[in-house]
Amino acid sequence: MKVELVTNLKRQATKILADLHSTKEPVLITEHGQPSAYLVDVQDYEFMQRRLQLLEELSRGERAVIEERTFSHNEAKEKLSRWLK
């Protein structure tokens, strides 16, 4: 992963963004030697957001199974048929 000082980002934003778009490699921005932010390509960010949303939904489903908040196939069909009428 590429690391850039925040001052370099201020001075060379166009070049850093061009490199980011061509390599798709995230850039870690540091301030005073400490990590401050990540600069990522828009498509990569959107992909990560979709993946996170999917993982959150899977987690909710897992929790429902553990807490026994599920329906049998027949119960689900019955509930859906009433809902679709």
N, C-alpha and C positions, 0 to 999 in steps of 0.2 A: 504494500500500500504506500502511496506517495504521501509525504508529510510536507506541509508548507507552513511557514510562519504567517500570522495574520498580516504582518506588514508586507510580505511578498504578495499576498492576495490583494491587498489594496493597490500595490504598484503594478502588478502583472495579471490582473483579473482576466483580461481577454486571452492571454496566452494560457493561463491555467485552465480556463474553461475550454479552450480549443483542445488542449491535451486531454482533458476529461472526456470530451465528446469523441475523440479519436480512439482513446485506449479503453474507455468505460471503466477505468480503475478509480475507485473512490479516493478522495483526498482528505487527509486528516489535517485540520487547521489547528495550530497551536498558538496559545498566547502565554507569554512569560514561561515557556517551556512546558506548559500543561495542555493536554488535549482540550479543545474548546468546541469544535463542531466537525461534522463530516460534510463534505461536498460530494454529492452523488448525482449521476445522470438521472434525468427525469423519468425515463423508461424504467430504469433499475429501481428507482424509488417507488413508482407505481406498482411494479411487480412485487416488491417487498410488502407494500401495503395490502395487496390482494392476498398474498401468502399469509400474512399476519391475520387477516380477517378469516381466512379459511381455518387456520389453527385455532382461533378463538371459537369458531362454530363447532369444531371437533371437540374442543374442551367442554363446551356447554353440553354437547351430546353425551360425552363421557360422564359428566357430572349427573346428568339425568338418569343414566343407567345405574350409577352407584346409588343414587337416592331413590331408585325404583320409581321414577316418574316417566314410565314408558307405557306403550300400549301394545297389545298383541296385534298381529296382522289383521285379524278379523275386526277387532275394536277400531283400528285405524280406518279400515275400509268403511265401517258403519259411520264413523264420525265424518269422514270425507263425503260420503254419499249424502248425508243430511246437509252438509255445508254447501254442496254443489247444486242442491235443488232450488 
